[in-house]
Amino acid sequence: MQIFGSNELIEDVHKRELCIGCGACVDLCPYFKNFKGKTSQLFPCTLEQGRCYAYCPKAEVDLNELTRKTRGVDYDGSPLGSYRAVLAARARNNMPKVDVQGGGTVTALMTFAMRSGLIDAAVLTDRQSLTPVARLVTDWENIGNYATSKFMAAPTISALNLAVREGYRRIGVVGTPCQMTAVAQMRSNPFGKEEHSVPVSLTIGLFCNWSLDTRLLTDHLSKKLDLAGIRKMDIPPPPANTMVLETDNGRVEVALSDIKPLIPHTCFICMDLTSEFADLALGMFEGKPGWNTMIVRSDTGAQIVDQARKEGFIETADFPAANLKHLSKAAADKKDRSLRTLLRRELINNENGRRAAVRIPPEVIKNILK
């Protein structure tokens, strides 16, 4: 991985409209801040190399190098990435009663991890009106307060920087694929300095096809309803083709055709549907309401699933082969679409001094596109 400084970050990411506002560069230093989904540099910086660039999931991300560091294997471009098992899962009786999304598995696992002492802090995403905000949670009883999906780009990883600065040593993080990529780069300690250690003990990634620009969505929905009255958001699986908002005044549906123009351009270069760099990856189980699809990717993920199951926080079941085939196709299609966009925009494997957003071995590119 080639590492540059904030000047190159502005040039390579912000000016190319690739910033997703994940928060990885926020609260590292006073220079970068996020406001309503937009990350900006407040002051100039003369450092030739910086963690802001090293952590960014949109700047010189070498997927082969990162996969070797995190999984011990080469990046092969397979649809779902490296994994050990795919299961159906849902929260069980020992999980406190809170308002959750789908099967509530993410909330149950994070609650169990903190209650059991496996983590001492959780990096989560909250919502103020319609604006997603990062939260650092240190009491397991509060984790359920931040359940349910937000569907907007969020500066969640800024709370991880805060947790490190405050001295937490066993941190859990819930985030989207781009955020999980940033966390994987943070954990790899690209500068090799002890003071840069990021002690993450558990990562739970979310399935994500795209997010929404907070400012554009706010403008769009403010014409239709009172934003302060939104209680929950959901995008049901096909054929619904709507965003559903539960508000103080009832249920409001917005056509996805109205929402999709609000997707940031950078989402269209993301090849990761299922959070390939997380310990566990969770999404909806299409056709089985009240359950989640769960991909177990690491020893850490397998161990916490086993413990949480034994303690009655979750239950699991076999995942049907037909559903796995459908999920794999969706993930493969996203890789294909995004890779073609990367190639068209000349953002991949660029040589002759031009920096890339992503680097992938040429033979893997051929495999994905065939």
Buried (B, 14 or more C-beta within 10 A) or exposed (E): BEBBBBBBBBEBBBEBEBBBBBBBBBBBBEBBBBEBBBBBBEEEBEBEBBBBBBBBBBBBBBBBBBBBBBBEEBBBBBBBBBBEBBBBBBBBEBBBEBEBBBBBBBBBBBBBBBBBEBBBBBBBBBBEEBBBBBBBBBEBEBBBBBBBBBBBBBBBBBBBBBBBEEEBEBBBBBBBBBBBBBBBBBBBBBEEEEEBEBBBBBBBBBBBBBBBBBBBBBEBBEEEBEBEBBEBBBBBEEEEEBBBBBBEEEEBEBEEEEBEEBBBEBBBBBBBBBBBBBBBBBBBBBEBEEBBBBBBBBEBBBBBBEBBBEEBBBBBEEBBEEBBEEBBEBBBEBBBBBBBBBBEBEBBBBEEEEBBBBBBBEEBBEBBEE
